[in-house]
Amino acid sequence: MTTFTTTVTQMYTLPQVEGETDVVVNVLYQVTGVDGEYTANIGGSQQMTIQQGASFTPYADLTEAQVIGWLDPSAISNAEACVQGQINSMITPPISPSNQPLPWGA
């Protein structure tokens, strides 16, 4: 069984947006899957906007869990599916066709 972990790798900010400072506008993340001895990962990014009426957390007070909570669940789910495909290919490598000489010679 694969265990998935999402980590934030980078955040881009603008100095000021709608009166708030150091506003996160882009989050880069990595989804990693581990299944026994097999590990695979894929990166992603998501643009952010300030939601009207939402509370604002100063940049210095953000936690990784909070930022991960901002990410689109379907994007994370799709990333996990891609990582699972990578792991499945490691566990059972796909068979590729091979070029063979013609049976009637050259």
Secondary structure as the mmCIF struct_conf table of DSSP 4:
data_model
#
loop_
_struct_conf.conf_type_id
_struct_conf.id
_struct_conf.beg_label_comp_id
_struct_conf.beg_label_asym_id
_struct_conf.beg_label_seq_id
_struct_conf.end_label_comp_id
_struct_conf.end_label_asym_id
_struct_conf.end_label_seq_id
STRN STRN1 THR A 3 VAL A 17
TURN_TY1_P TURN_TY1_P1 GLU A 18 GLY A 19
STRN STRN2 GLU A 20 ASP A 35
TURN_TY1_P TURN_TY1_P2 GLY A 36 GLU A 37
STRN STRN3 TYR A 38 GLN A 47
HELX_LH_PP_P HELX_LH_PP_P1 ILE A 50 GLN A 51
TURN_TY1_P TURN_TY1_P3 GLN A 52 GLY A 53
HELX_RH_3T_P HELX_RH_3T_P1 TYR A 59 ASP A 61
HELX_RH_AL_P HELX_RH_AL_P1 GLU A 64 TRP A 70
BEND BEND1 LEU A 71 LEU A 71
HELX_RH_AL_P HELX_RH_AL_P2 PRO A 73 ILE A 91
BEND BEND2 THR A 92 THR A 92
HELX_LH_PP_P HELX_LH_PP_P2 PRO A 93 PRO A 97
TURN_TY1_P TURN_TY1_P4 PRO A 103 TRP A 104
#
